[in-house]
């Protein structure tokens, strides 16, 4: 089994951690207010006209309970919510796509070991967490996956690729530039998962969709459209899929739980300040999701409640 990557990873300073912890306390009692002015400026461009239908399936995974106050500012009830490292399979008539290959075998040694110690403690999955490659093979009708499509390049959205060394990847060009540049990988990054494999870049070269300003039609038929959810990382995207039960938006880490989208509550500063590249832009993206939530079913990668509510593929 490959050894952990040798690339150094950026480490937040003690001052950064202290500021994030202080921000968490402030956010508990005084969450960031909704930007009502920005909400009034957002235009809904509507949905694409699809010429195909796809299936969206969440791979089985083991959740863990986390304090809600560590997920969303100022939200005290319920006291805890289930969080999960989820991967999805989208079946299009022309290809099967693995969205967010989240977990590799021996994840502690091969991925978590590269994170700062305080962050490892915050994100460590349960011991019986299922590796993405195992979950794929155990599906009753296990698909042959044609390529992976990470919503962004943090470890818990790409490290499952370590067990799928020949699987091609399609990645937002902006995101690949961000994860690859510099002497150190960004906090939360695991470059080894993307190294030495076929990567096809795409750009968000399409028109606005719903409340999102840019898009990319993956197959050219309006059935799977990538939308701009920048903020958490510079190239974060959502995957908008037209299913037999309606539209589903896989939102990556633009939000960690639907309570953030419903209430427009940004992530708790610890660890949000340390993993959101642009907190202000992340917050505005959350506003866009809030406005879109009645039109499409929004499913964040770690939101076990929203994932359980996904209908079975038609």
C-alpha positions as CSV (number, residue, x, y, z in Angstrom):
1,X,0.0,0.0,0.0
2,X,1.4,3.4,-0.9
3,X,3.0,5.5,1.9
4,X,1.5,8.9,2.8
5,X,2.4,11.7,0.4
6,X,5.6,13.5,1.2
7,X,4.2,16.9,0.2
8,X,4.2,19.3,3.2
9,X,0.8,20.7,4.2
10,X,0.2,24.2,5.3
11,X,-0.2,24.5,9.1
12,X,-2.3,27.2,10.7
13,X,-0.5,29.2,13.3
14,X,-1.4,29.1,17.0
15,X,-2.7,32.6,16.6
16,X,-5.0,31.5,13.7
17,X,-6.4,28.7,15.9
18,X,-6.9,31.0,18.9
19,X,-8.8,33.5,16.6
20,X,-11.0,30.7,15.2
21,X,-11.8,29.4,18.8
22,X,-12.7,33.0,19.8
23,X,-14.8,33.4,16.8
24,X,-16.6,30.1,17.6
25,X,-17.6,31.5,21.0
26,X,-18.8,34.8,19.5
27,X,-20.8,33.0,16.9
28,X,-22.6,30.9,19.5
29,X,-24.2,34.0,21.0
30,X,-24.1,36.4,18.0
31,X,-24.2,34.6,14.7
32,X,-23.4,36.5,11.6
33,X,-26.5,38.3,10.4
34,X,-28.2,37.5,7.1
35,X,-27.2,40.0,4.3
36,X,-30.7,41.0,3.3
37,X,-29.4,43.6,0.8
38,X,-27.5,40.8,-1.0
39,X,-30.5,38.5,-1.0
40,X,-32.5,41.2,-2.8
41,X,-29.8,41.5,-5.5
42,X,-29.7,37.8,-6.5
43,X,-31.4,36.9,-9.7
44,X,-32.9,33.5,-10.3
45,X,-31.9,32.5,-13.9
46,X,-34.0,29.3,-13.8
47,X,-33.2,25.7,-14.6
48,X,-31.7,24.2,-17.7
49,X,-34.0,22.3,-20.1
50,X,-32.8,18.7,-19.7
51,X,-32.8,16.2,-22.5
52,X,-31.9,13.3,-20.3
53,X,-32.6,11.9,-16.8
54,X,-29.9,10.5,-14.4
55,X,-29.9,8.5,-11.2
56,X,-28.2,9.8,-8.1
57,X,-27.3,7.3,-5.4
58,X,-25.4,7.9,-2.1
59,X,-22.9,5.2,-1.2
60,X,-23.5,3.5,2.2
61,X,-21.5,5.1,4.9
62,X,-21.2,5.3,8.7
63,X,-22.2,8.6,10.3
64,X,-20.9,10.2,13.5
65,X,-22.8,12.6,15.8
66,X,-21.2,16.1,16.1
67,X,-22.3,19.1,18.1
68,X,-24.6,21.4,16.1
69,X,-22.8,24.4,17.5
70,X,-19.7,23.2,15.8
71,X,-21.5,23.1,12.5
72,X,-23.5,26.2,12.4
73,X,-23.3,29.5,14.3
74,X,-25.9,30.1,16.9
75,X,-27.8,26.8,16.3
76,X,-28.4,25.0,19.6
77,X,-31.2,22.6,18.7
78,X,-30.9,19.8,17.9
79,X,-27.9,19.4,20.2
80,X,-26.1,17.1,17.7
81,X,-26.5,16.2,14.1
82,X,-25.2,13.2,12.2
83,X,-22.2,13.9,9.9
84,X,-20.9,11.6,7.3
85,X,-18.2,11.2,4.6
86,X,-20.4,10.5,1.6
87,X,-19.7,9.6,-2.0
88,X,-22.3,9.6,-4.7
89,X,-22.7,7.7,-8.0
90,X,-24.6,9.5,-10.8
91,X,-25.6,7.3,-13.7
92,X,-26.1,9.1,-17.0
93,X,-27.0,7.3,-20.2
94,X,-23.4,7.9,-21.4
95,X,-21.3,7.4,-18.2
96,X,-21.3,6.6,-14.5
97,X,-19.7,9.3,-12.3
98,X,-18.2,9.0,-8.8
99,X,-18.9,12.3,-7.1
100,X,-16.6,13.1,-4.1
101,X,-14.6,9.8,-3.6
102,X,-14.4,10.5,0.1
103,X,-12.5,7.7,2.0
104,X,-9.5,5.6,1.2
105,X,-8.5,2.4,3.0
106,X,-6.3,3.0,6.1
107,X,-7.5,6.6,6.0
108,X,-5.7,7.5,9.3
109,X,-2.3,6.8,7.9
110,X,-2.7,7.8,4.3
111,X,-4.8,11.0,4.7
112,X,-5.5,12.1,8.3
113,X,-1.8,11.9,9.2
114,X,-1.2,14.8,6.9
115,X,-3.6,17.2,8.7
116,X,-2.8,19.4,11.6
117,X,-3.3,17.5,14.9
118,X,-6.2,19.7,16.1
119,X,-8.0,19.2,12.7
120,X,-7.5,15.5,12.8
121,X,-9.3,15.3,16.1
122,X,-12.2,17.4,14.7
123,X,-12.7,15.4,11.5
124,X,-11.7,11.8,12.4
125,X,-14.3,9.4,11.0
126,X,-15.6,6.4,12.9
127,X,-13.4,3.3,12.9
128,X,-15.9,1.3,10.8
129,X,-16.1,4.0,8.1
130,X,-16.4,2.3,4.7
131,X,-13.8,2.9,2.1
132,X,-15.2,4.3,-1.1
133,X,-13.9,1.5,-3.2
134,X,-15.5,-1.1,-0.9
135,X,-18.8,0.7,-0.9
136,X,-18.8,0.8,-4.7
137,X,-18.1,-2.9,-5.0
138,X,-20.8,-3.8,-2.5
139,X,-23.6,-2.1,-4.4
140,X,-26.1,-4.7,-5.5
141,X,-25.7,-3.5,-9.1
142,X,-22.1,-2.3,-8.8
143,X,-21.5,0.1,-11.7
144,X,-18.3,0.5,-13.7
145,X,-17.3,4.1,-12.9
146,X,-16.0,6.1,-15.9
147,X,-14.6,9.1,-14.0
148,X,-14.5,10.9,-10.7
149,X,-15.9,14.3,-10.1
150,X,-14.8,16.0,-6.9
151,X,-16.8,19.1,-5.8
152,X,-13.5,20.3,-4.5
153,X,-10.0,19.0,-3.6
154,X,-10.0,18.6,0.2
155,X,-8.9,15.3,1.6
156,X,-12.4,14.0,2.4
157,X,-13.6,14.5,-1.2
158,X,-10.6,13.0,-3.0
159,X,-8.7,10.5,-0.9
160,X,-10.8,7.6,-2.0
161,X,-9.0,8.0,-5.3
162,X,-5.9,6.5,-3.6
163,X,-7.6,3.1,-4.0
164,X,-8.7,3.8,-7.6
165,X,-5.3,4.6,-9.2
166,X,-6.4,4.4,-12.8
167,X,-9.7,6.3,-12.5
168,X,-9.8,9.5,-14.6
169,X,-10.8,12.7,-12.8
170,X,-12.6,15.8,-14.1
171,X,-11.7,18.8,-12.0
172,X,-12.4,22.5,-12.2
173,X,-9.3,24.1,-13.6
174,X,-9.3,26.8,-10.8
175,X,-9.5,24.1,-8.1
176,X,-6.6,22.1,-9.6
177,X,-4.4,25.2,-9.8
178,X,-5.2,26.0,-6.2
179,X,-4.5,22.5,-4.8
180,X,-1.3,22.1,-6.9
181,X,0.4,25.5,-6.5
182,X,3.0,26.4,-4.0
183,X,5.5,24.5,-1.9
184,X,2.8,23.3,0.6
185,X,-0.6,21.8,0.0
186,X,-3.4,24.0,1.4
187,X,-4.9,23.0,4.8
188,X,-7.0,19.9,4.2
189,X,-5.3,19.1,0.9
190,X,-3.9,15.6,-0.1
191,X,-2.1,16.1,-3.4
192,X,-1.2,12.4,-3.7
193,X,-4.8,11.5,-4.5
194,X,-4.6,13.6,-7.7
195,X,-1.1,12.8,-8.8
196,X,-0.2,10.6,-11.8
197,X,-3.7,10.1,-13.1
198,X,-5.6,11.4,-16.1
199,X,-7.2,14.7,-15.2
200,X,-9.5,16.6,-17.6
201,X,-10.1,20.2,-16.7
202,X,-13.3,22.1,-17.2
203,X,-14.1,25.8,-16.8
204,X,-17.4,27.3,-15.7
205,X,-18.0,28.6,-19.2
206,X,-21.8,28.5,-19.2
207,X,-24.6,30.9,-18.3
208,X,-26.1,31.5,-14.9
209,X,-28.3,28.7,-13.5
210,X,-30.8,29.3,-10.7
211,X,-29.1,31.7,-8.3
212,X,-25.6,30.7,-9.4
213,X,-23.6,33.0,-11.7
214,X,-21.7,30.5,-13.8
215,X,-22.1,26.9,-14.9
216,X,-20.8,24.0,-17.0
217,X,-23.0,21.5,-18.8
218,X,-21.1,18.2,-18.3
219,X,-22.7,16.2,-21.1
220,X,-24.2,19.0,-23.2
221,X,-27.8,17.8,-22.6
222,X,-28.7,19.8,-19.5
223,X,-29.0,16.7,-17.2
224,X,-25.8,17.3,-15.1
225,X,-24.8,20.9,-14.7
226,X,-21.9,22.1,-12.6
227,X,-22.5,25.4,-10.8
228,X,-20.2,27.9,-9.1
229,X,-20.1,27.5,-5.3
230,X,-16.8,29.2,-4.7
231,X,-15.7,30.3,-1.2
232,X,-15.0,27.1,0.7
233,X,-12.3,26.6,-1.9
234,X,-11.6,28.8,-4.9
235,X,-13.0,26.2,-7.3
236,X,-15.8,24.6,-5.3
237,X,-18.7,23.5,-7.5
238,X,-22.1,22.0,-7.0
239,X,-23.4,19.1,-9.1
240,X,-27.0,19.8,-10.3
241,X,-28.6,16.6,-11.6
242,X,-32.0,16.0,-13.2
243,X,-33.4,12.8,-11.7
244,X,-36.7,11.0,-12.1
245,X,-37.8,12.6,-8.8
246,X,-36.8,16.1,-9.7
247,X,-33.6,18.2,-9.5
248,X,-30.9,17.4,-6.9
249,X,-28.0,19.7,-6.1
250,X,-24.9,18.0,-4.5
251,X,-23.4,21.0,-2.8
252,X,-20.1,19.7,-1.5
253,X,-18.9,21.7,1.5
254,X,-20.6,25.0,0.5
255,X,-22.7,24.0,3.6
256,X,-22.1,21.2,6.1
257,X,-25.8,20.7,7.0
258,X,-29.1,21.9,5.7
259,X,-29.7,23.9,8.9
260,X,-27.1,26.4,7.6
261,X,-29.0,26.8,4.3
262,X,-32.4,27.0,6.0
263,X,-31.3,29.6,8.6
264,X,-28.5,31.2,6.6
265,X,-26.0,30.5,9.3
266,X,-22.3,30.3,8.4
267,X,-20.1,27.5,9.6
268,X,-18.8,27.7,13.1
269,X,-15.4,29.6,13.1
270,X,-13.7,26.5,14.6
271,X,-12.9,24.9,12.2
272,X,-14.6,27.0,9.6
273,X,-12.1,29.8,9.7
274,X,-9.3,27.3,9.1
275,X,-10.9,25.4,6.1
276,X,-12.9,28.1,4.3
277,X,-10.5,29.9,2.0
278,X,-12.8,32.9,1.7
279,X,-15.3,33.2,4.5
280,X,-17.2,36.2,3.1
281,X,-17.6,34.5,-0.3
282,X,-18.7,31.3,1.4
283,X,-21.3,33.2,3.3
284,X,-22.7,34.8,0.1
285,X,-22.8,31.4,-1.6
286,X,-24.9,30.2,1.4
287,X,-27.4,32.9,0.6
288,X,-27.6,31.7,-3.0
289,X,-28.3,28.1,-1.7
290,X,-30.9,29.5,0.7
291,X,-32.8,31.1,-2.2
292,X,-32.6,28.0,-4.4
293,X,-33.7,25.5,-1.7
294,X,-37.4,25.5,-2.7
295,X,-36.6,24.8,-6.4
296,X,-34.1,22.0,-6.0
297,X,-33.3,19.4,-3.3
298,X,-29.9,20.4,-1.9
299,X,-27.7,17.8,-0.4
300,X,-24.4,18.7,1.2
301,X,-21.8,16.0,1.2
302,X,-21.6,15.7,5.0
303,X,-25.4,16.1,5.7
304,X,-26.5,12.6,6.7
305,X,-30.1,13.8,7.3
306,X,-30.4,15.2,3.8
307,X,-28.7,12.1,2.3
308,X,-31.2,9.7,4.0
309,X,-34.1,11.7,2.6
310,X,-32.9,11.2,-1.0
311,X,-35.4,9.1,-2.9
312,X,-34.3,5.8,-4.3
313,X,-33.3,6.1,-8.0
314,X,-36.3,5.9,-10.3
